[in-house]
Amino acid sequence: MKGAIGSYIKAASEGVPAAKSHLKGVFSEDFQTPGGWTTMLSHMPGSSVTTLLGRSGAWWTRECFQALYVACWIHHPVEKGAFMLQLDAAAYANVKRAYDSLLASKAMQPRISSHLSKQGASAHDGWNFLKGYGELLLQIEGERVGAPYLYLKAEGHALESGLSLSTILHGASWVKKSLTGSGATASKALNLLSKSSTNVEGRAAENFSKQYEKVLDQLGLSGTLVTVEQVVEELYRRAGFNGSLPAQIKGNTHLLGRAMQGPQGYIALFRRQKDVLKKNKVKWDDKVEAELKELADRMVATAVAHPQQHYNELRVTAAELDQSLATFRDFVR
């Protein structure tokens, strides 16, 4: 995590067999050597996320968005997951203009999505980073609530018009996800690495597990944009308490996460009130508790507080990505 993946790249370049094997299985040919990583990151001026976000949207290319995903992955390597990059007002204006301009020029293609606002753009042309992942999905989220983020997700197959093989495979993965809560394995090598290395997380996505969807249904909540705050607040009511969550923890994922943790936290409270929850048609069990604990840990672990968390997506800032890139460059030059 946080740039340490650079040690694998360095070790492979120095001929360490295990590292070379990892790189060969996980990354495309361009990323087998340090030079390929450097070339990709050079699409951001100074290889800096902060500097890129400060550039006018007219300056951006499709490769700038691709480099942003690689920077996110360097910060937090993941097999299956989604990144949400926080944007201040100026960065949002630049990203929005770049996003719209590249769609207008057809350098990127509009596409429907099963994620969050369900409308995105494909930056798959020339995308050749992780083996088995031929699609880079981009979405701009949080505009309506005044908290914009750039959503970035690598997917196994691009969603194209017509019945292309790529679209059929994408659809097959979507069917599996709708049935099980997790899409098909796109890379066996990356899947194995996520199980054997503490530097790669297996799954960190905003799409709900089937268990969590059941809880949402019991709470009368629906849609892809349901937040952890909404879930905790409705559980609080169903647990027999009037009113809403304290104002000071609303819109602050750090404070909400901490309020969920510990023997006096909301999760422990819900456990004590599980019989009341049952009377109110909400099933509380160890699996639900584990899911909420994981979400609380995710929110508390972020570098800064965010206004909301949908599920297990990775919310990041430009500053922390740049810090991880600095660590990465200590290994990869």
Order of alpha helices (4+ residues) and beta strands (2+ residues): alpha-alpha-alpha-alpha-alpha-beta-beta-alpha-beta-beta-beta-beta-alpha-alpha-beta-alpha-alpha-alpha-alpha-alpha-alpha-beta-alpha
